[in-house]
Amino acid sequence: MDHRTQSHAFDAEMNMTFNSSVTPGNLNSTSIAQIMIPQELFLVLGLISLVENILVVVAIIKNRNLHSPMYYFICCLAVSDMLVSVSNVVETLFMLLTEQGLLLVTAKMLQHLDNVIDIMICSSVVSSLSFLCTIAADRYITIFYALRYHSIMTTQRAVAIIAVVWLTSITSSSLFIVYHTDNAVIACLVTFFGVTLVFTAVLYLHMFILAHVHSRRIMALHKKSRRQATSMKGAITLTILLGVFIICWGPFFLHLILILICPTNPYCKCYFSHFNLFLILIICNSLIDPLIYAYRSQELRKTLKEIVLCSWCFVM
């Protein structure tokens, strides 16, 4: 019933790829097994990722210096990562308990749980891409419309954007799961992935090309130059986040593309057999993002240290 066997989202298409596979040495064979990864590894990575992202969310809420649109969007990005972590932890615990005979469930319960987990993961990828685009637009406005930024990106507008993104992500993900047997769903996800990456890349390219020229024009005003440097630092941070997202989610989306263009090709089937490794990469993305936030933001890093130390003292 889970992602690591054969009946997760896109069941009809995925079953075709998981149930038959080939070895690189014998591409005409149809008896290669899906690469298996210990459930305990999924559980440990999921728990670490969950704790990290919870700490990021709490830190942003606690520190008033981080109450700005960009950090609101980063907070939502952390929540998107939490969806992956929570779904992974719940599913893995569910599987372990079932395998040990400690939990008895019906086929209907399994289907409902599978659908909920599918929606959570689908919502995570859609919202993550959306918030990466939103943060890119926020950094663009900060750099090129510095004097008007606070009138353009108000708290009310930021909250409205966040609400729209989450509503759209949950609604579209629910529809995707309902119609998961249609190849059009996979095509929509792949197209959305490509469009958002192109949009963000073009925005960042424009920022980095013109930021140097723009900074020269305001070099005379030290305060504005300092703001420019801060904005560029934020843009670089989000560029790193985008790069990590592409590395970690890229193999999964390539998997979806190959399902559309060569579902029965022996080489594609060989690639499909590595699906569990793609899932590990997705979980690693949720684990790495908080480390990037902390490394790139001194204020956030300071707050995280305070929270961890206070929590440790409370436990002791």
Salt bridges, closest charged atoms under 4 A:
ASP11 OD2 - HIS180 NE2 3.97
GLU91 OE1 - HIS3 ND1 2.24
GLU91 OE1 - ARG4 NH1 3.75
ASP114 OD1 - HIS8 ND1 3.56
ASP118 OD1 - HIS8 ND1 2.28
ASP138 OD2 - ARG139 NH2 2.50
